[in-house]
Amino acid sequence: FVKLNPGQMQAMHIDPHLVEVSNPVRYTMYLQDFEPGHIFVYNDTMISNYKAGDLYEWSDPMIVHGCVNIGYNTRYTLQVTMHD
């Protein structure tokens, strides 16, 4: 689970720990509806207007991604990573 309080961020990055594993699969599940200021960017795309329970797959460990909470409320997501 990822809890991101207002003002917190995860800077843009890749996941180097997944580069050497076979068949990595990553999922992000949103645990609440989108709120203004809850920002997730990957591969130059910003995801917004999501609903609680929406699930996104992004399995390339070299995709640059990051998130920031400039909203009023805490942002909660579930991150799942699997590999062979």
N, C-alpha and C positions, 0 to 999 in steps of 0.2 A: 504494500500500500504506500502511496506517496501523498503526504500531507504538505501542501504549500500554503503557508500563511501569507496574508497581504504583505507585499514588499519583498517576498522571497523570489528567487529565480534559480533555474538551472541553465547556465550559459550554454550557448550553441556548442555542440560536441558530437563526436562519433563514439561508438562503443568498441574500443580496441580489444576488450576481453572477448568479443565474439568473432573477431576476424579469423582466428585459427580453429574455430569449432566447425563441425560439419552441419549443414542445414539449419542454421539458426532461424527461429521463428519468434517474432516479438508481437505482443498484443498490448494495446492500451484500452482499458474500459473506463468510461467516465461514470462516476458514481453519483453525479448530480447533473442537472440541466446546465447548459452554458449560462454563464453570467458575464456581463461586460467586465473586461479586465483579466479574465482567465484565458491566457494566450498559450497556445501550443503551436510551434512551427516545426515542420520537417520538410526537407528537400524544397525549400523556398515556398512552401504552402502553409497558410495558417488555417487551422481547423477551428471553426466556430459553429454556433447554432446546433451543437450536439445535444442529445437528450441522455438522461441517466440510463445506463445500460448499453449505450452505443459502444461497439467494439471495432477498433481499427487494427488491421494487421500491417506491420511494416518490418519485413524480415531482412533487409539489407543492412548489415552492421555499419556500413560506410555512409549511410544517410546521415547528413548533418541535421541535428534536431536540438530543441531546447524549449523551455517553458518559463513563464513568468506570471506572477499574480499581482496585477496592479488594481485588483478589484477590492471590494469591501469585505468579502467573506473568504474563508478558507476554501481552498480548492483540493478535492480528493479524487485520486485516480487509482486504479489497480493496474500494475505492470506485470505481465507474465512473459517470461523468456524460456524457450525450450530449444533443445538441440539434440542431435544424435550422440 
